[in-house]
Amino acid sequence: FIFMHGLQFWDIKKVIKYIKEHPECKLVADNHATYDNSAKNFFSKHILHKIIWRFNIKKSLKYINKIFVLAPGCRKFAKEMYDIPDEKMEYLFLGADTDKIDFEHKEELKKEIRRRLNINESDFVLITGGKLSKGKNINLLLEAFKDINQQNLKLIIFGAFSDDIKQKSLEKIKYDNRVIYIGWLKGEEVYKYYLASDLAIFPGTKSALWEQAIASGLPIICNKWEGMEYIDIGGNCLFINGDKKSEIIESIKEIMSNEELYNNMKQIAETKGYETFSYEIISRKAIKI
């Protein structure tokens, strides 16, 4: 069994040669290219993707059992760039390493982390993080957070700031004692901080951290991107225009003031998040093909 991570590489012909020589071997691939991360200029779109990669992929297609697409945007790109038929594609979303989410000790972890960060058990805790570049809208989130005058509201930020926004962001954090910046976290540590939080918020560009938060049972506020609708698994998610400070403020206030709404979002994340975004379940689905 061979799983190719991506279709856009010249040596795909070597993989196909192996499959021809070993027909008992099953070959699947994924496509994670979208218009957001690929085909950004004329040469890339019309020469590299529409001619070179399209030729390679079409020639290889009959030897590939299934092509997994990570989101609707990936499916659209594969269809328009490479003319891959719908019946050859299937969704296989990004997910979380659920073996590392310690649900059994959630309450102990929550108390320990909150004690360490000087956060009360009764505080409402937002969490965000990742590679904190300009596109993540962290500075806008900090400005919005400052305008919400509630002392029991806390914000945990993890990750590394890009140089172009680092100084400005750290200054904003310094002057709001409700914001806690904890720096870079290892993958398994992220899940612990998710379990200690009440709501994840990502007002900028897409990250695999979205699925990891949902799999950890967290309701989520996130920026609305085309093709990201699958993040909503039944009401766990509130989509916003993350470029507008007013929408960030309104979404946080709405969830905090509406207990029924929050509990419903949380219940859906806790019950459906694991089964939708668990890498164990996702990998079994891939292997079953």
Stockholm file with secondary structure:
# STOCKHOLM 1.0

chainA/1-289         FIFMHGLQFWDIKKVIKYIKEHPECKLVADNHATYDNSAKNFFSKHILHKIIWRFNIKKSLKYINKIFVLAPGCRKFAKEMYDIPDEKMEYLFLGADTDKIDFEHKEELKKEIRRRLNINESDFVLITGGKLSKGKNINLLLEAFKDINQQNLKLIIFGAFSDDIKQKSLEKIKYDNRVIYIGWLKGEEVYKYYLASDLAIFPGTKSALWEQAIASGLPIICNKWEGMEYIDIGGNCLFINGDKKSEIIESIKEIMSNEELYNNMKQIAETKGYETFSYEIISRKAIKI
#=GR chainA/1-289 SS CEEEECSCCTTHHHHHHHHHHCTTSCEEEEECCCTTTSCCSHIIIIIIIIIIIHHHHHHHGGGCSEEEESSHHHHHHHHHHHCCCGGGEEECCCCBCGGGCCGGGHHHHHHHHHHHTTCCTTSEEEEEEEEECGGGCHHHHHHHHHTSCCTTEEEEEEEEECHHHHHHHHHHHHTCTTEEEEECCCHHHHHHHHHTCSEEEECSSCCTHHHHHHHTTCCEEEECCTTCGGGCSSSCEEEECTTCHHHHHHHHHHHHHCHHHHHHHHHHHHHHHHHHHBHHHHHHHHHHC
#=GC SS_cons         CEEEECSCCTTHHHHHHHHHHCTTSCEEEEECCCTTTSCCSHIIIIIIIIIIIHHHHHHHGGGCSEEEESSHHHHHHHHHHHCCCGGGEEECCCCBCGGGCCGGGHHHHHHHHHHHTTCCTTSEEEEEEEEECGGGCHHHHHHHHHTSCCTTEEEEEEEEECHHHHHHHHHHHHTCTTEEEEECCCHHHHHHHHHTCSEEEECSSCCTHHHHHHHTTCCEEEECCTTCGGGCSSSCEEEECTTCHHHHHHHHHHHHHCHHHHHHHHHHHHHHHHHHHBHHHHHHHHHHC
//
